Amino acid sequence: MSEKVEIVVGDRKYAIRGSDDRDQILRAAAYVDRKLKEATTAQQGLSEDRTAILTALDIAGDYFQLIREKEELLTEINSRSKRLIQSLDMIVR
């Protein structure tokens, strides 16, 4: 069983358990808290629910951007690897 970790998000304390290690949970909570504060500052006067939805959408946008960047990097690595293998094949022959 994982240990209970106390986090603070949006000036509220939560005791949670997760499959990640303590440091990862704390980093994730700090990231969510920062994004929530950014949304609260940018969209003053919104309800907590709407602010939470905007925060979740912002985090999801970051996540999908990272996935896209990862895919682009993998494509570039594969391309460079193929060119390198072709170059090595030409040298060996």
Secondary structure as GFF3:
##gff-version 3
##sequence-region A 1 93
A	DSSP	beta_strand	4	9	.	.	.	ID=ss1
A	DSSP	beta_strand	12	17	.	.	.	ID=ss2
A	DSSP	alpha_helix	22	42	.	.	.	ID=ss3
A	DSSP	alpha_helix	48	92	.	.	.	ID=ss4
###
